[in-house]
Amino acid sequence: MIRTLQAAVVAVALAGCAGPALADDCGDLLGGLKKMIDRLDPAKADGEAKLCASLGEGIGLLKIFRIVSDECLPTGEKRISTLGNLDRSIRKLQAEADKKCQ
């Protein structure tokens, strides 16, 4: 599950979101969100309720990351691909949460 979050963050980083063409604010925001996502580890959650809470937090962070990426990434094919990958990651994580957390 956490790998889904981290894979989405890596996809944005590889797309060049920290490039010089972007404002410092974008890099700072995306970097801060990446740190928060990296610290999140649903596998360490003790009990079903904590696991579901952790998954919910991860989905929320990933959605915020997607919104910021949408604003910060330059237009072009890489942007479209990156945002699509984020959307797929969000749907995948949401489906996992829906199965485990009723």
C-alpha positions as CSV (number, residue, x, y, z in Angstrom):
1,M,0.0,0.0,0.0
2,I,2.7,2.5,0.9
3,R,4.5,1.5,-2.3
4,T,1.5,2.9,-4.2
5,L,2.0,6.2,-2.5
6,Q,5.7,6.3,-2.9
7,A,5.4,5.2,-6.6
8,A,3.2,8.1,-7.3
9,V,5.6,10.6,-5.7
10,V,8.5,9.1,-7.7
11,A,6.5,9.5,-10.9
12,V,6.1,13.2,-10.2
13,A,9.7,13.7,-9.3
14,L,10.9,12.0,-12.5
15,A,8.6,14.2,-14.5
16,G,10.8,17.1,-13.4
17,C,8.6,18.9,-10.9
18,A,11.7,20.2,-9.1
19,G,13.1,21.7,-12.3
20,P,14.3,25.3,-12.6
21,A,11.2,26.3,-14.6
22,L,9.0,25.9,-11.6
23,A,8.6,28.4,-8.8
24,D,10.3,27.7,-5.5
25,D,6.9,27.4,-3.9
26,C,6.0,24.4,-6.0
27,G,9.2,22.6,-5.2
28,D,8.8,23.3,-1.5
29,L,5.1,22.2,-1.4
30,L,5.8,19.0,-3.4
31,G,8.9,18.3,-1.2
32,G,7.0,18.7,2.0
33,L,4.2,16.5,0.8
34,K,6.7,13.9,-0.3
35,K,8.2,13.8,3.2
36,M,4.8,13.4,4.7
37,I,4.0,10.5,2.4
38,D,7.3,8.8,3.0
39,R,6.7,8.8,6.8
40,L,3.4,7.2,6.4
41,D,3.5,3.4,6.8
42,P,0.2,1.6,7.0
43,A,2.1,-1.7,7.5
44,K,3.1,-0.5,10.9
45,A,-0.5,0.2,11.9
46,D,-1.6,-1.8,15.0
47,G,-5.1,-3.0,14.4
48,E,-7.7,-2.6,11.7
49,A,-8.9,0.8,12.8
50,K,-5.4,2.3,12.7
51,L,-4.8,0.6,9.3
52,C,-7.9,2.2,7.9
53,A,-7.0,5.6,9.4
54,S,-3.5,5.3,7.9
55,L,-4.9,4.4,4.5
56,G,-7.4,7.3,4.6
57,E,-4.5,9.7,5.5
58,G,-2.5,8.3,2.6
59,I,-5.3,8.7,0.1
60,G,-5.8,12.3,1.3
61,L,-2.1,13.2,1.0
62,L,-2.0,11.6,-2.4
63,K,-5.0,13.7,-3.6
64,I,-3.3,16.8,-2.2
65,F,-0.1,15.9,-4.0
66,R,-2.1,15.4,-7.2
67,I,-3.7,18.8,-6.9
68,V,-0.4,20.6,-6.3
69,S,1.2,18.6,-9.1
70,D,-1.6,19.7,-11.5
71,E,-0.8,23.3,-10.7
72,C,3.0,23.0,-10.7
73,L,3.9,20.7,-13.6
74,P,4.6,22.4,-16.9
75,T,2.3,21.5,-19.8
76,G,3.2,18.7,-22.1
77,E,3.1,14.9,-22.4
78,K,5.0,14.3,-19.2
79,R,2.5,16.3,-17.2
80,I,-0.4,14.3,-18.7
81,S,1.3,11.0,-18.1
82,T,2.3,12.0,-14.5
83,L,-1.2,13.1,-13.6
84,G,-2.7,10.0,-15.1
85,N,-0.3,7.9,-13.0
86,L,-1.3,9.7,-9.9
87,D,-5.0,9.2,-10.7
88,R,-4.4,5.5,-11.2
89,S,-2.5,5.3,-7.9
90,I,-5.3,7.1,-6.0
91,R,-7.9,4.7,-7.5
92,K,-5.8,1.7,-6.6
93,L,-5.2,2.8,-3.1
94,Q,-8.9,3.7,-2.7
95,A,-9.9,0.2,-3.9
96,E,-7.6,-1.4,-1.4
97,A,-9.0,0.7,1.4
98,D,-12.6,-0.1,0.3
99,K,-11.8,-3.9,0.5
100,K,-10.1,-3.7,3.9
101,C,-12.1,-1.0,5.7
102,Q,-15.9,-1.5,5.8
